[in-house]
């Protein structure tokens, strides 16, 4: 059960990062202040990398849960 819970946690965090990517891209498209520059795009890229890493961690935890069995 422990590894299944970690898989769910990693999946939730990955989805949160995907939401952050969308938010930062939208801010880059329509910034409130011109001083933002390209910072939102850097944040979107970083969030995308974290989302992929967390997705892989979720898959690893799910595989580990299957290996250990019930």
N, C-alpha and C positions, 0 to 999 in steps of 0.2 A: 504494500500500500504506500510505503514511503516514496518509492520512485514514481509511482503514478501521480502522486500529489505534486512532486517536483515537475513532472511533465506538464501538468495543468498550470502551474505557476509560470513556467517558462513560456508556455503558449500565450497566456494572458499578457505577460510583459512584452512579448513579440508583437502582439496586436496593438498594444499601447504605442509601441515605437512606430508601427505602420501609421497610426493615427497622427503621430507627431510629424512624420514625413509629409503627409497630406497638408497638415497645418502650415508647416514651414514653406512648402511649395506655394501655397495660396498667399502667404505673406510676401513671398518673393515676387509673385505676379502682381499683387496690389498692395504695396507697402504704404503705411501711414506716414512714414518719414523717409525722405530720400537718403538720410544718413545710414540707413540699414545696409546699403550697398549689396554685396553678395553674401553677407553673413547668413541669411536664412537658407541659402543653397548649401553652404557648408554644414549647417545644422541638419538639413535634410539628408545630406550624404552620410553624416555621422550616425543619424538615427536609422538610416537604412542598413548600415553595416551592423549596428547593434541588433536590429530586428532579425537579420539573417543569422547572426551568431546565436541569438536566443532561440530561433527556430531550430537550428541544428542541435542545440542543447536539449530542447524539448524532445526531438526525435531520439537522441541518445538515451535520455531518461526513460522514454517509453520502451525502447529496445531493452534496456537494462531491467525494467519491470517485467517484461515478457520472459527474459532469461531466468530470472530468479523464481518465477512461477508464483502461484497463489500462496 
